[in-house]
Amino acid sequence: MINSKMDKKVDIYTAVSEVKDGHTIMVGGFGVPGTPFRLIEVLLEQGTRHLTLIKNEANIPQLGVSRLIEAGRVDRLITSHLGLNPSVLAMMNDKKIEVEFNPQGILAERIRCGGAGMLGFVTDIGIDTVLSRGKKIVSLNGRKGVLESALRADVALIHAAVGDGLGNLVYAKSARNFNPAMATAADKVIAEVESLVDAGSLDPDHVHTPGAFVDYVAEIDTLTDEYGILEDYIFG
């Protein structure tokens, strides 16, 4: 939602209080890069329950969104894989959480469509496989395709390296993953930033998410260890 309020700086607790029981939330990040760990921590402290969570993956046990899931705060997870998280896999198999899997590109495109105001799109990915089960099949120009619905959320929680009081955001390197698309696909967008700068000091050509898409900006005090490179994410 485009917010006409100009000064979007708030403390992190005020921002997260916008997340209510039963909300659908999008959380940016691809593994560690771009994951808003501080916002997740405050949401966990807040005690919000019965969430539907949209995230590319579930982090690893006792990290990031996995802490929300393991605490029983998430009823449903829409994601692309759980291969690094045996705890959430076990909860899924024990039917303690409902999980909807999407190919990673399909998940990203469903979010992008939600942000663009589209109802959905047609793709031949997953046709005649378990991925198309229960979905509408359409024919277009002699080809069959799966109708994939767009995704939107009540709230998006995103992480940026730098932001200003107007909500303009700059992401660092691979942290520029799901965050920009999610910032367009939620009714309220809460951004945690590593550094908050004065309005007007960001080069417009370097802004990745314009402030019109952002409702709240909260500066995080310190970068804790979880924002760094984790051994469990190193392969080989």
N, C-alpha and C positions, 0 to 999 in steps of 0.2 A: 504494500500500500504506500502511495506517495504521501509523505507527511510534510505539511507546509511549515511545521515548526522549524525555526532556523537553528536555535542552539539545542543540540541533541546530546550534549554531555550530561551523563548521569552517573551516580555511583552504581556499582555492579549489582547490588542487592535490589535497588529500585528497578533496574532493567529486568532482572530475572523474575521479579514479582509479576510480570506480565504473563508468565507461563502458568496456566491454570490446570487443575485436574481435568483429564479427558482430552486435553489438547493434542493435536498432531504437530510434531516439531520436526524440522529439518536441521541436521547438524552437519556442518561442513567438515572437510578433512579427508585425507587418503592415508590411512594408517596414522602416523603422528603428524606429518606436515599439514598445517591448516586446521587442525582440530582445536576447538575452543575449550581447552581443559579447565580454565578457571570458571567459565560460565557453567560448565557441566558440574563442577564441584559445588558451586552455589546452588544450582538446581537440586542437587542431591541433598544439601543441607536444608533446603526449603521444604522438602518432603512431598513434592508434587507427585501424584499417582495417576495410574490408568492412562499413560501416554501411548500414543502411536509414534514411533520413531522412524524417521527416514534418514539413513546414513549409508554410505557406500560399503562399510564393513563395521564390525563391532569392536574394533580395537583388540586388545588382548586382555586376558583375565586381570581384574583389579586395576584397569587403566581406562580412562575416558568414559565413553558411553557404556562400556561393559560394567562399570560400577553401578550405573542406573539400572541396567538390566538385572544384574545379580541381586540388587536390593529389592527387586520385585516392583519397580516403578513403571515398567514398560509392559503393556499388554500385547502389543503388536509391533513387529519390526519389518520394515520394507528395505531390502538390502540387496547386494550383489554376491557377497560371499562371507562365510564365517570360518574359513579354513585355519585362521590363526587363533581361534578362540574356542577351545574345548569346553569351557564352562557354559557358554551360551549354546553351543551345539547340544550339550547334555540337557539343558533346560528345554530346548526345542524338542528333543526326542522324548522327554518326560511330559511334554504338552504343558509346560509352565509358561510358555510364550508362543504366540503365533508368529510364524515367519513367512514372508513372501519374498521369493528370490526373483531377481531380474538379471539378465545379462548386463554387464556394467554400462555398456553404451546405451542400452534401452533405458536403464535407470536415469542416466544423465539426460537423455532426450525427453523423457517424461517430465523431468523437472524443468528443462528448458521450455517445453511447450506450456507448462503451467505458468511460467513467468511471462510468456508471450501472449497469454490470454486465449490459447487454443484449447480445444476440448480433448485432442488426442492426435494420433498419427497412425499410419498403416505401414507395416514392415513385413518382409518375408523372413526375418530372423525368428527362429523358433517354430516356424510353420510345420505342422504334422509332428510335433514333438510334445513332450510333457509341458513345455513352456507355453503352448497355446491352449492348453486344456482349460475349458470354461470361458474362453475369450471369444469374442465375435470374429468370425472369419468373413472377409469381404473379397470380392473379385474386382480387379481394376486392370483394364487393358489386357485382359486375358490371363492375368497372374493372380494367384491367391495371396492374401496377406492377412496378418493379425492386426486387429484394431487395438492399439495400446492407448489407454487413457492417460491424460495429463495428470501430474501430481502437483498439489499445492498444500500449504501448511498454515496453521494458525500463527506459528512463530518460527523464524529461522535464527539459529545461533551460529555465528560465523566468527572467524579469526582473521585479523589482518595485521600486517607489520606496523603500518602507520595509518592514522586517521586524523581528521580535523573535526572541529566542533560542528561543522555542517554535515558531517556524516560521509564525506568523501573518503574512500578507502584505497590503500595500496597494499597488495599482497607480495610476499617475498618468494621468489623461485617456485618450487613445486607446491607451496601452500596455495598457489593459484589453481586450485583443482575444482571441487564442487562449490566452493564459497561464492564465486560470482553468480552462478546460475541460481543458487538457493536464495541469494539476496533479492532476486526478482520474483520469487515464487511463494512468498509468504505474506500474510496480512500485516504482521509486525516483524521487523528485522532488528535484531540485537547484535551489535558487533563489539567484541573485545579487541583492543588494539594494544600493541606493545609500546607504542609511542604516540602520544597525542600532541599535535602541533597546532599552531594558530591558524584560524581560517584564512585562506588566501595564500598560505605559504607553500601549498602543494602545486607543482607544475601540472596544469590541466591535462597535458599530454601523458602524464604518468599515472593518472587516476584510473583504476580498474573498475571500481564500482562507484558511480556518482552518488552523491549524498541524497538525491531524491528518492532512492530506494531504501534508505536506512532511517530507522526511527530512533534508535538509541546507540550511543557510543560510550563505552566504559573502558578506561585505561586500566590495565592490570599492573599491579605493583612490582612483581618480580617474575622472571621466567624460571619456573621450577624445573626440576630434572626431567619431568615427563615431556617437556617441550624439546628435549634434546634427542640425540640419536640413541635409540634403545637397542640393546644387544639382541633382543628377540626378533628385531626386524632386519637383522643382518644375515644374509644368506651366503652360503658357501664357505 
